[in-house]
Amino acid sequence: MAKTVLVLLSVVALVATGYAYLTYHQVQGDLHTSDILGEPDTPDVKAPPADDGVEDILLVGVDARTDMQGNPLPLSMLKTLRTEQSGTINTDTLIILRVPKNGGKPTAISIPRDTYLDVPRGGQAKINSVFGTAKAAAAAQLRAQGKRDSAEVERDSDQAGRKALVQTIQDFTQVRIDHYAEVNLLGFYLITEALGGVQVCLSHATEDKDSGADFSAGLHTVTGGEALSFVRQRKNLPRGDLDRIVRQQVFLGSALHKVLSAGVLTNPGKLSGLTDALHRSLVLDPDFDLLQFADKAKGLASGDVGFETIPVITINGRSPDGQSIVEVDPKAVQQFIAGLAGHTGGGGAAAGGVAPAAYSQSSINGVTCVN
């Protein structure tokens, strides 16, 4: 989902306005933090890659069915979110936001959720399963040690999931993750509700029972559960996950325009709604200073950010156990990402591979139309 970037860009927009000082302290002071970065605390974990002159922020969207306190969301809310109860957590959105320290153009690089790669526990798996697998193992260990408070187990096991995910991303990309931002399904819902909807455009009518998507061709203003369906759909799209990434990126452009509009930033009610959504959904590393980030990433607040997708070999691969996967060449991915440090877009695909997802050329009232 595009949800994590939307939340973070909402913060940047708030900090960049005349409401900056008050709003910043209201937001930063009450945010949830998770200390998962830095040097490893066990000898079996690799040290992070060296600093390459770019501030790299890992943006993670999780499909957690719990609130920030680890309590399960009520069934009525799950229905509103167009999702179901689930025993595992997946990371539906993984984006590395590269912000050059020399003031160059920031780039947001999407990693498909089905990317098949080496994982910390050994062997290979889809990248979207890393968080949930590590979390489940940690939860089982905590319960075996006698912990009975389910909310506490949820919170503590989340730490293990985040650490495993960061390690996997660093090993895969050879990029040092400097900061971490995570948001859940509820947060995305609350943000779009606070904005009063986001305009999107579809080239063709489409539906997908799994995500709840059911859209006619043309312009739509989506909010809440409908917005979640728009950015989560991947079935019945020509290029599956790559087309979903296109949707996420186009949605972000439209949402950022809405966040920065006077109708939001001069409306006390909407500002209050945004602030409340941040408190209820966003998790950051303790050293993530939002005011400092906003100053470094002024390009984000002006919409001057490049969107890219890692090069892939095929989107129709099969794992040894029969799962549908996205095959990649780690070396090609590492070269692609390194080439975006401080430069403006344009990485391309691995040799003989599939090019990163491209936007449709059509638009209605300035809103880009997608599949």
GUVODO-823462 format. One record per residue: x, y, z of N, C-alpha, C in turn. Coordinates in steps of 0.001 Angstrom, whole numbers, padded with zeros to 6 digits, always signed. Example, Ala and Ser with C-alpha at 12.3 -4.5 7.8 and 13.67 -1.06 7.14 Angstrom:
# GUVODO-823462
+013190-005690+007800+012300-004500+007800+013200-003300+007800;+012850-002250+007080+013670-001060+007140+012900+000030+007870;
# end
This chain:
# GUVODO-823462
+000820-001200+000000+000000+000000+000000+000853+001248+000000;+000238+002324-000434+000931+003604-000440+000811+004278+000911;+000243+003577+001880-000173+004221+003115+000978+004821+003912;+002129+004141+004008+003199+004649+004848+003741+005960+004324;+003948+006046+003017+004451+007288+002444+003430+008395+002637;+002152+008083+002479+001110+009095+002669+001161+009650+004085;+001298+008779+005075+001372+009236+006454+002594+010119+006665;+003752+009668+006169+004985+010427+006367+004924+011765+005638;+004382+011771+004428+004274+013019+003685+003264+013957+004344;+002272+013392+004995+001343+014229+005750+002082+014965+006859;+002985+014261+007530+003787+014887+008578+004643+016008+007994;+005307+015703+006868+006162+016710+006233+005352+017946+005875;+004162+017718+005313+003318+018844+004920+002923+019677+006132;+002563+019008+007227+002176+019729+008433+003343+020550+008980;+004525+019929+009021+005694+020603+009567+006099+021776+008694;+005821+021694+007393+006258+022720+006457+005331+023929+006407;+004246+023926+007154+003285+025025+007113+003477+025973+008276;+002638+027013+008325+002692+027959+009421+002277+027354+010743;+001676+026151+010714+001274+025474+011931+002411+024614+012477;+003593+024746+011841+004680+023790+012055+005034+023565+013521;+005328+024612+014255+005869+024416+015601+004901+023672+016505;+003658+024168+016585+002677+023547+017457+002361+022124+017008;+002080+021963+015712+001712+020649+015195+002845+019650+015366;+004070+020086+015086+005224+019200+015203+005339+018632+016614;+005249+019490+017621+005408+019014+018992+004217+018173+019433;+003031+018482+018896+001874+017651+019198+002058+016251+018626;+002597+016185+017407+002752+014904+016725+003935+014120+017259;+005133+014728+017254+006348+014019+017625+006292+013508+019064;+005693+014296+019958+005716+013930+021367+004936+012678+021705;+003936+012327+020913+003074+011200+021251+003196+010016+020294;+004179+010035+019415+004308+008946+018453+004896+007697+019096;+004538+006548+018555+005098+005279+019005+006470+005081+018353;+007425+004591+019138+008768+004362+018607+009180+002905+018822;+010132+002466+017996+010630+001094+018058+012127+001128+017794;+012918+000727+018785+014384+000813+018685+014929-000443+018017;+015038-000411+016677+015408-001626+015939+016612-001433+015030;+017157-000217+014950+018246+000064+014024+019592+000096+014744;+020652+000378+013971+021985+000471+014552+022740-000833+014467;+023811-000911+015231+024662-002102+015205+023938-003282+015841;+024160-004499+015317+023469-005680+015861+023909-005975+017284;+022987-006537+018061+023302-006861+019452+023653-008334+019644;+023693-009095+018546+024110-010498+018618+025126-010769+017508;+026094-011648+017749+027164-011881+016774+026716-012554+015485;+025532-013156+015460+025082-013874+014273+024370-012964+013265;+024253-011670+013593+023593-010716+012702+024644-009836+012041;+024521-009666+010718+025485-008871+009973+025402-007393+010356;+026555-006723+010344+026568-005274+010556+025948-004599+009338;+025304-003443+009515+024690-002754+008376+025739-002253+007396;+025379-002064+006123+026315-001535+005123+026808-000136+005521;+027888+000295+004876+028465+001605+005167+027565+002724+004647;+027689+003893+005247+026946+005081+004822+027401+005462+003413;+026441+005704+002497+026786+006039+001113+026422+007482+000755;+026232+008324+001779+025947+009720+001514+024482+010025+001271;+023622+009030+001496+022184+009199+001312+021482+008767+002598;+020461+009537+003007+019658+009131+004150+018556+008209+003641;+018606+006954+004078+017665+005946+003593+016626+005629+004651;+015366+005818+004279+014254+005605+005197+013422+004444+004677;+013284+003414+005480+012469+002269+005095+011029+002532+005509;+010146+002560+004529+008726+002805+004747+007977+001489+004605;+007274+001101+005646+006660-000222+005706+005164-000099+005965;+004375-000762+005144+002937-000849+005365+002584-002272+005742;+002048-002478+006931+001709-003829+007400+000201-004016+007431;-000233-005259+007230-001669-005541+007252-002111-006035+008622;-001494-005484+009675-001822-005881+011046-003292-005624+011349;-003889-006550+012057-005294-006417+012468-005383-006007+013939;-004362-005294+014428-004349-004824+015813-004122-003324+015840;-004382-002712+017005-004088-001299+017171-002657-001132+017691;-002263+000103+018021-000905+000366+018461-000585-000277+019810;-001607-000622+020583-001392-001256+021883-001365-002779+021789;-001505-003296+020568-001476-004738+020383-002825-005418+020551;-003888-004625+020706-005232-005189+020879-005889-005448+019528;-006582-006584+019370-007236-006896+018086-008280-005845+017729;-008349-005507+016438-009395-004596+015972-010729-005327+015997;-011806-004643+016354-013127-005298+016380-013541-005739+014984;-014407-006742+014941-014862-007296+013668-015508-006227+012797;-016233-005297+013418-016890-004237+012649-015869-003381+011907;-014707-003102+012545-013671-002324+011882-013007-003131+010771;-012781-004420+010998-012188-005257+009962-013073-005276+008716;-014377-005311+008920-015289-005279+007784-015205-003933+007063;-015076-002866+007841-014939-001535+007245-013647-001435+006438;-012597-002091+006926-011308-002095+006240-011283-003077+005068;-012377-003806+004887-012497-004804+003817-011412-005869+003926;-011209-006347+005133-010232-007392+005376-010815-008366+006387;-010082-009417+006681-010534-010451+007582-009509-010655+008682;-009910-011423+009707-008962-011802+010741-007915-012723+010127;-006684-012581+010596-005595-013375+010020-004594-013727+011104;-003986-014906+010995-003016-015321+011995-001612-014824+011708;-001372-014286+010532-000029-013830+010174-000072-012383+009685;+001088-011730+009777+001222-010359+009301+002085-010359+008053;+001636-009646+007035+002437-009445+005833+002747-007962+005667;+003854-007677+005009+004200-006297+004682+003793-006056+003236;+002653-005393+003058+002106-005175+001725+002806-004042+000982;+003499-003179+001712+004236-002081+001084+005645-002015+001646;+006627-001974+000760+008020-001789+001155+008631-000761+000204;+008996+000383+000744+009577+001456-000062+010802+001996+000646;+011900+002132-000096+013087+002799+000432+013069+004228-000101;+012962+005184+000810+012990+006594+000434+014427+007085+000583;+015057+007403-000558+016447+007862-000563+016481+009386-000612;+017003+010005+000428+017083+011470+000509+018561+011857+000530;+019108+012316-000601+020527+012679-000655+020868+013765+000360;+021986+013602+001040+022394+014581+002043+022921+015864+001417;+023172+015822+000102+023673+017017-000587+022539+017869-001157;+021300+017522-000811+020168+018305-001285+019592+017853-002608;+020054+016717-003136+019547+016198-004403+018103+015734-004289;+017515+015365-005420+016113+014964-005485+015879+013639-004761;+014917+013580-003845+014602+012319-003175+013981+011322-004158;+014201+010037-003905+013629+008981-004733+012982+007928-003843;+011771+007533-004183+011063+006478-003465+011107+005213-004322;+011740+004164-003807+011960+002927-004568+011091+001813-003995;+010154+001318-004794+009249+000256-004362+009866-001116-004571;+009614-002014-003620+010032-003411-003721+008767-004268-003763;+008517-004999-004844+007304-005838-004919+007197-006796-003741;+005995-006989-003241+005763-007798-002043+006120-009265-002234;+006095-009762-003485+006395-011174-003756+007845-011407-004169;+008699-010395-004002+010124-010559-004330+010695-011730-003540;+011330-012649-004254+011850-013886-003654+013341-013720-003418;+013767-013862-002143+015167-013565-001824+015635-014358-000615;+016926-014222-000295+017497-014869+000884+016956-014186+002140;+016646-014994+003153+016090-014458+004398+017004-014819+005567;+016941-014058+006671+017873-014245+007788+017885-015651+008381;+016732-016316+008400+016682-017638+009027+017296-018724+008151;+017692-018366+006927+018246-019320+005985+017247-019680+004915;+017734-020011+003730+016837-020335+002634+016283-019084+001981;+015205-019252+001230+014588-018140+000528+013090-018091+000811;+012519-016902+000659+011083-016702+000887+010674-015387+000254;+009366-015152+000190+008870-013862-000262+009214-012802+000786;+009557-011622+000310+009954-010572+001244+008804-010154+002152;+007563-010278+001673+006445-009826+002504+006176-010747+003691;+006834-011926+003719+006610-012865+004811+007637-012744+005934;+008705-011982+005709+009819-011928+006662+009372-011412+008029;+008663-010295+008031+008185-009691+009280+007335-010698+010055;+006333-011257+009372+005392-012145+010039+006023-013425+010550;+006959-013988+009782+007616-015228+010201+008440-015011+011461;+009228-013917+011483+010056-013619+012654+009172-013277+013859;+008091-012571+013605+007169-012203+014682+006540-013451+015309;+006080-014375+014455+005434-015600+014959+006401-016421+015799;+007664-016519+015349+008668-017276+016105+008932-016622+017457;+009034-015295+017464+009282-014581+018718+008088-014701+019662;+006872-014629+019114+005669-014746+019944+005604-016123+020610;+005939-017162+019846+005929-018516+020396+006962-018645+021517;+008124-018032+021328+009172-018081+022346+008740-017331+023613;+008123-016181+023435+007665-015391+024582+006612-016149+025388;+005706-016810+024684+004670-017580+025387+005295-018774+026118;+006315-019393+025495+007000-020515+026126+007734-020078+027389;+008111-018789+027418+008796-018236+028594+007815-017817+029685;+006523-017955+029408+005525-017674+030432+004752-016380+030274;+004982-015610+029200+004231-014364+029017+002801-014693+028589;+001844-014108+029297+000441-014412+029028-000359-013205+028536;+000183-012007+028696-000508-010801+028228-000407-010740+026708;-001523-011009+026010-001485-011119+024548-001061-009808+023883;-001499-008671+024422-001107-007380+023844+000393-007157+023990;+000953-007551+025135+002399-007400+025350+003179-008312+024406;+002687-009529+024217+003332-010455+023283+003309-009868+021872;+002169-009276+021487+002060-008652+020167+003120-007571+019993;+003224-006676+020968+004164-005556+020862+005613-006036+020827;+005958-006970+021729+007349-007427+021802+007744-008238+020570;+006826-009050+020064+007151-009853+018884+007241-008985+017629;+006512-007862+017612+006648-006916+016500+008094-006448+016356;+008771-006260+017489+010169-005825+017464+011033-006815+016677;+010822-008097+016930+011589-009128+016236+011286-009112+014748;+010005-008913+014396+009632-008842+012992+010300-007674+012288;+010310-006511+012943+010925-005325+012337+012428-005516+012146;+013091-006063+013155+014535-006273+013051+014883-007218+011897;+014122-008299+011770+014372-009257+010688+014147-008611+009329;+013108-007772+009227+012819-007106+007961+013931-006141+007584;+014385-005337+008530+015462-004383+008248+016724-005121+007820;+017061-006199+008515+018247-006972+008150+018125-007523+006732;+016945-008035+006389+016720-008595+005054+016880-007526+003973;+016280-006359+004195+016371-005260+003227+017812-004817+003052;+018552-004705+004146+019951-004269+004055+020807-005295+003319;+020616-006570+003614+021376-007615+002927+021050-007643+001434;+019783-007453+001109+019314-007533-000273+019774-006343-001115;+019679-005149-000559+019962-003932-001339+021363-003380-001130;+022024-003808-000052+023312-003236+000360+023179-001741+000642;+022029-001351+001151+021747+000015+001578+021594+000013+003095;+022248+000969+003747+022118+001103+005197+020808+001832+005508;+019924+001194+006252+018661+001815+006632+018914+002744+007824;+018718+004044+007605+018982+005043+008643+017761+005315+009511;+016576+005165+008927+015353+005414+009683+014258+004453+009238;+013272+004299+010117+012202+003328+009893+010863+003988+010187;+009897+003801+009289+008537+004305+009505+007551+003225+009091;+006591+002944+009947+005625+001865+009697+004215+002348+010008;+003274+001938+009194+001874+002249+009466+001019+001032+009136;-000141+000931+009785-000998-000227+009593-002255+000119+008791;-003102-000875+008589-004325-000678+007808-005209+000420+008394;-005335+000421+009713-006192+001403+010366-005686+002820+010100;-004359+003003+010123-003794+004326+009894-004107+004863+008515;-003979+004012+007513-004284+004441+006148-005752+004842+006034;-006611+004051+006640-008046+004356+006641-008305+005725+007268;-007701+005970+008432-007926+007227+009147-007402+008435+008383;-006245+008268+007735-005663+009383+006975-006566+009769+005812;-007027+008783+005046-007871+009109+003895-009211+009688+004339;-009722+009220+005474-010949+009791+006014-010732+011248+006403;-009592+011534+007054-009298+012902+007488-009143+013843+006296;-008631+013323+005194-008444+014145+004000-009754+014389+003264;-010762+013589+003538-012018+013720+002817-011977+013056+001460;-011061+012095+001269-010969+011350+000010-009842+011822-000885;-009429+010937-001787-008345+011203-002742-008843+010841-004139;-008593+011701-005112-009041+011437-006483-008115+010452-007187;-008711+009458-007836-007969+008500-008648-008718+008315-009968;-008032+007753-010958-008641+007538-012268-008268+006154-012785;-009249+005447-013332-009038+004114-013883-009310+004103-015381;-008419+003465-016121-008583+003361-017573-009695+002393-017941;-009881+001376-017096-010881+000346-017380-011619-000015-016089;-012804-000539-016217-013529-001069-015057-012778-002289-014533;-012806-002502-013216-012063-003611-012635-012698-004027-011324;-012491-005291-010950-012972-005773-009657-012071-006894-009164;-012076-007088-007864-011266-008120-007236-011874-008417-005872;-012399-009617-005689-013081-009967-004450-012135-009972-003261;-010866-010336-003469-009917-010417-002356-009679-009049-001711;-009513-008019-002525-009250-006679-001994-010537-005885-001771;-011631-006364-002359-012886-005624-002265-013039-004574-003340;-012114-004557-004306-012164-003544-005363-013328-003817-006313;-014046-002751-006665-015141-002828-007640-015330-001419-008189;-014587-001100-009257-014546+000257-009777-014927+000291-011255;-015670+001307-011631-015938+001564-013044-014794+002383-013610;-014713+002507-014919-013689+003342-015546-013970+004809-015227;-012900+005626-015199-013058+007053-014995-012617+007517-013629;-013022+008747-013270-012610+009379-012022-013394+008843-010820;-012680+008698-009696-013309+008319-008434-012651+009109-007310;-013421+009442-006296-012858+009970-005059-012986+008874-004026;-011844+008311-003626-011852+007147-002740-011404+007545-001341;-012008+006909-000362-011665+007159+001031-011875+005887+001828;-011246+005799+002999-011447+004670+003885-011204+003321+003243;-012186+002412+003398-012048+001059+002869-011925+001020+001364;-012597+001944+000669-012521+001983-000796-011117+002351-001250;-010462+003277-000539-009082+003654-000864-008140+002482-000638;-008372+001741+000448-007562+000550+000705-007713-000460-000428;-008933-000672-000895-009166-001607-001996-008417-001162-003249;-008416+000132-003522-007747+000655-004719-006254+000356-004692;-005595+000598-003549-004138+000414-003511-003721-001019-003204;-004659-001880-002768-004308-003266-002453-004572-004217-003615;-005422-003851-004565-005763-004778-005642-004538-005150-006466;-004390-006427-006747-003365-006875-007699-003896-007959-008621;-004970-008658-008193-005576-009647-009077-006399-008928-010145;-006456-009541-011317-007163-008990-012476-006505-007714-013015;-005238-007512-012666-004446-006436-013266-003421-007078-014201;-003165-006502-015391-002301-007140-016391-000923-007539-015852;-000320-006680-015015+001027-006945-014518+001061-007173-013017;-000080-007595-012468-000132-007987-011068+000447-006952-010119;+001451-007369-009358+002032-006519-008320+002676-005261-008883;+003215-005345-010089+003830-004145-010675+002772-003090-010985;+001602-003525-011452+000522-002567-011678-000016-002025-010363;+000003-002847-009326-000422-002348-008014+000541-001260-007535;+001825-001437-007785+002802-000413-007405+002527+000887-008159;+002174+000775-009443+001809+001971-010207+000648+002685-009521;-000356+001906-009098-001496+002502-008400-001048+003223-007127;-000192+002573-006366+000289+003177-005128+000977+004513-005410;+001809+004535-006441+002572+005735-006737+001684+006867-007250;+000725+006535-008110-000211+007550-008609-001108+008044-007477;-001554+007135-006624-002360+007519-005467-001592+008504-004594;-000311+008228-004378+000513+009107-003554+000581+010510-004125;+000760+010598-005446+000829+011912-006072-000444+012704-005841;-001587+012045-006003-002870+012705-005808-003093+013045-004338;-002708+012125-003444-002894+012360-002010-002010+013498-001513;-000773+013536-001985+000138+014599-001561-000389+015952-002003;-000934+016014-003209-001533+017267-003687-002663+017688-002747;-003453+016701-002290-004568+016995-001392-004057+017457-000025;-003031+016768+000498-002471+017137+001802-001961+018568+001796;-001340+018974+000689-000722+020293+000608-001706+021390+000228;-002940+021024-000074-003897+022028-000518-004373+022871+000656;-004763+024085+000356-005222+025000+001398-006446+024459+002122;-007258+023672+001416-008456+023137+002027-008171+022210+003188;-006968+021638+003240-006587+020768+004344-005773+021534+005376;-004744+022217+004924-003795+022835+005846-004343+024065+006560;-005446+024617+006070-006055+025756+006763-007354+025365+007454;-007611+024065+007517-008837+023570+008129-008492+022904+009472;-008801+023563+010595-008441+023000+011909-008986+021599+012132;-010193+021323+011638-010775+020003+011821-009990+018923+011114;-009601+019201+009853-008835+018213+009102-007427+018051+009673;-006827+019154+010129-005509+019053+010754-005582+018194+012013;-006629+018376+012790-006804+017585+014002-006989+016111+013659;-007736+015840+012583-007938+014461+012150-006651+013800+011704;-005816+014550+010975-004527+014028+010538-003629+013715+011735;-003587+014655+012688-002750+014456+013874-003198+013233+014657;-004501+013063+014821-005029+011905+015537-004672+010607+014817;-004755+010619+013488-004419+009421+012708-002962+009043+012885;-002071+010040+012934-000646+009770+013124-000400+009112+014479;-001040+009631+015506-000861+009075+016843-001334+007625+016915;-002351+007292+016146-002969+005975+016240-002366+004939+015288;-001424+005352+014451-001009+004402+013411+000476+004375+013074;+001227+005414+013415+002603+005523+012933+003607+005031+013963;+004584+004238+013517+005695+003779+014348+006995+004251+013691;+007861+004895+014471+009143+005390+013967+010274+004853+014827;+011505+004919+014315+012647+004660+015178+012838+005876+016090;+013409+005705+017277+013491+006806+018251+014260+008025+017774;+015189+007851+016840+016017+008970+016378+015445+009686+015168;+014260+009315+014750+013641+009939+013576+013039+011275+014005;+013774+012352+013738+013315+013695+014077+012542+014248+012882;+011244+014406+013044+010397+014800+011925+010705+016205+011420;+011018+017132+012321+011313+018499+011906+012599+018538+011085;+013596+017792+011534+014853+017720+010804+014652+017048+009453;+013832+016011+009439+013547+015328+008185+012860+016252+007197;+011892+017022+007665+011169+017935+006790+012099+018971+006178;+013084+019424+006963+014034+020408+006454+014920+019802+005369;+015313+018538+005558+016175+017867+004583+015413+017492+003318;+014134+017226+003475+013353+016682+002363+012303+017658+001866;+012701+018905+001672+011753+019909+001194+011149+019498-000152;+011901+018698-000921+011390+018222-002210+010129+017401-002053;+009998+016712-000918+008796+015911-000689+007584+016815-000519;+007759+017878+000265+006641+018772+000527+006196+019514-000721;+007101+019664-001697+006732+020340-002943+006292+019346-004010;+006337+018054-003674+005950+017026-004633+007084+016611-005553;+008284+017140-005327+009420+016850-006201+010136+015593-005725;+009506+014462-005916+010089+013184-005532+009924+012210-006689;+010982+011463-006993+010922+010478-008065+010432+009140-007539;+009596+008448-008316+009109+007126-007937+009716+006083-008877;+010305+005055-008302+010936+003984-009066+010509+002639-008496;+010736+001582-009279+010508+000215-008831+011765-000579-009164;+012184-001460-008265+013397-002232-008534+013205-003054-009816;+014298-003296-010549+014197-004146-011737+013924-005600-011337;+013116-006284-012115+012813-007685-011843+013070-008514-013097;+013302-009796-012893+013526-010711-014017+012197-011177-014589;+011292-011607-013708+009957-012012-014144+008983-011831-012992;+007741-011505-013342+006699-011384-012318+005870-012667-012232;+006214-013658-013042+005430-014891-013114+006238-016116-012704;+007169-015931-011771+007999-017050-011342+007270-017981-010385;+007877-019131-010138+007337-020106-009191+008454-020548-008253;+008154-020563-006961+009117-021041-005973+009118-022565-005989;+010126-023212-005364+010158-024674-005333+008895-025294-004728;+008220-024554-003815+007003-025112-003220+005737-024630-003926;+005896-024022-005118+004750-023701-005954+004143-022330-005768;+004732-021465-004944+004177-020117-004758+004477-019232-005967;+003569-018289-006228+003810-017289-007255+004779-016251-006701;+005876-016006-007415+006914-015111-006902+007380-014134-007978;+008040-013076-007529+008732-012146-008410+010222-012457-008315;+010818-012859-009444+012237-013208-009456+013078-011972-009728;+014190-011851-008995+015078-010701-009132+016529-011151-009159;+017386-010281-009661+018833-010465-009603+019357-009475-008568;+019770-009939-007377+020201-009013-006322+021284-008040-006762;+022224-008496-007571+023302-007608-008024+022739-006475-008886;+021798-006804-009767+021182-005777-010615+020392-004787-009770;+019720-005298-008737+018958-004424-007840+019889-003481-007103;+021003-004013-006614+021963-003190-005877+022567-002104-006769;+022883-002457-008009+023428-001467-008943+022390-000398-009269;+021159-000820-009436+020065+000104-009745+019876+001123-008628;+019821+000638-007387+019595+001526-006247+020784+002451-006026;+022003+001907-006161+023195+002743-005997+023223+003861-007026;+022726+003574-008224+022720+004574-009291+021726+005690-009065;+020818+005525-008102+019821+006558-007830+020237+007496-006705;+021410+007297-006148+021868+008135-005041+022187+009536-005520;+021261+010451-005264+021501+011847-005628+021213+012176-007058;+020680+011221-007813+020388+011466-009228+018880+011448-009444;+018447+011837-010625+017020+011839-010945+016665+010591-011727;+015942+009687-011059+015336+008498-011662+016062+007808-012783;+015378+006853-013400+015825+006246-014628+016753+005082-014482;+016437+004072-013705+017341+002959-013511+017265+001923-014601;+016043+001495-014962+015905+000471-015982+015851-000914-015397;+015750-001905-016286+015571-003281-015849+016860-004042-015891;+016868-005186-015216+017985-006095-015319+018037-006649-016736;+019225-007119-017123+019389-007642-018471+018373-008731-018744;+017588-008551-019823+016589-009529-020190+015383-009548-019280;+015264-008540-018399+014212-008563-017402+013025-007696-017752;+012186-007492-016755+010977-006690-016901+011257-005286-016404;+010936-004287-017202+011184-002908-016802+010299-002531-015634;+010749-001578-014792+009900-001094-013713+008571-000597-014263;+007539-000683-013446+006197-000306-013875+006154+001117-014399;+005392+001333-015473+005308+002653-016096+003881+003170-016024;+003735+004475-015971+002429+005085-015883+001711+005073-017225;+000401+005041-017150-000422+005255-018335-000259+006706-018780;-000421+006950-020050-000290+008308-020583-001598+009081-020499;-002709+008420-020247-003993+009105-020231-004254+009730-018859;-005091+010759-018864-005462+011410-017611-006809+012109-017792;-007486+012359-016685-008750+013100-016685-008633+014196-015620;-008842+015428-016039-008732+016567-015124-007404+016573-014350;-006344+016178-015063-005023+016203-014449-004704+014997-013582;-005631+014035-013432-005395+012843-012626-004990+011701-013553;-003809+011132-013335-003300+010056-014191-004166+008811-014068;-004545+008229-015215-005371+007023-015221-004482+005777-015234;-004870+004771-014467-004100+003542-014359-005006+002350-014620;-004389+001169-014713-005166-000053-014923-006009-000364-013684;
# end
